[in-house]
Amino acid sequence: MISKNKKELEKLPDQIKHEINKCLEIHHELEKFNEGETDIVALHKKLEKILDKYEV
C-alpha cells in the first residue's frame, strides 16, 4: 500500500509523515510480538525506543 501511494504520501506535511512512520514502526513490532518472534519485555523496550525516537 505504501509503495503504491508513495507520490501522494510524499506530498503530505512532514508532521504527518513523521506520525505515519512512527505508526508503521509500532505496527511492525506488534506483528513480531504476535508471531512469537518477540517477548513482552523486548516489545516494551522496543516500543519505548520508538516513542523516544519520534518524540518531537
C-alpha positions, 0 to 999 in steps of 0.5 A: 500500500505504501509503495503504491501511494508513495507520490501522494504520501510524499506530498503530505506535511512532514508532521504527518509523515513523521506520525505515519512512520512512527505508526508503521514502526509500532505496527511492525513490532506488534506483528513480531510480538504476535508471531512469537518472534518477540517477548513482552519485555523486548516489545516494551523496550522496543516500543519505548525506543520508538516513542523516544525516537519520534518524540518531537 
